[in-house]
Amino acid sequence: MSAPITMDIPHKLGKAGVRARLDGGVGKIGRLIPGGAQVVHRWEGDRMLFTVQAMGQAIEAEATVFEDKVHAVVNLPGFLALFAGKIQEAIQREGPKLLK
């Protein structure tokens, strides 16, 4: 497994605002993946744990909500680790849109 992809997404929504946006937007992740995907999520305090199942692969990720940012960690399985650069670019481009 490759090193996880990590990033911080700044916001000015407060924790409650971010949680609401993430709950409403996490399903959109599946539509960003060619062929579609199933997304399952749950909250543990201020940390949303979610799994994206697509093309026979499971991507486990978490998003920790702070007052001024969301810290995201995405763990790619072996095959998808080959595309880590492209996946990170997509996350950096699309991730902030979930908070708008």
LINVENTA-V518596 format. One record per backbone hydrogen bond with DSSP energy under -0.5 kcal/mol. CO is the residue of the C=O (numbers start at 0). NH is the residue of the N-H. Records with the same first field share a line. If there is no record, write none. Layout:
# LINVENTA-V518596
CO = NH / NH
This chain:
# LINVENTA-V518596
4 = 73
6 = 71
7 = 9
8 = 69
12 = 16
13 = 17
14 = 18
15 = 19
16 = 20
17 = 21
18 = 22
19 = 23
20 = 24
21 = 25
24 = 27
25 = 28
26 = 29 / 30
27 = 30 / 31
28 = 31 / 32
29 = 32
32 = 35
37 = 52
39 = 50
41 = 48
43 = 46
45 = 47 / 64
46 = 43 / 48
47 = 62
48 = 41
49 = 60
50 = 39 / 52
51 = 53 / 58
52 = 37
53 = 56
56 = 53
57 = 59
58 = 51
59 = 74
60 = 49
61 = 72
62 = 47 / 64
63 = 65 / 70
66 = 13
67 = 10
68 = 65
69 = 8 / 71
70 = 63
71 = 6
72 = 61
73 = 4 / 75
74 = 59
75 = 1
76 = 80
77 = 80 / 81
78 = 81
79 = 82
80 = 83
82 = 86
83 = 87
84 = 88
85 = 89
86 = 90
87 = 91
88 = 92
89 = 93
90 = 94
93 = 96 / 97
94 = 97
95 = 98
96 = 99
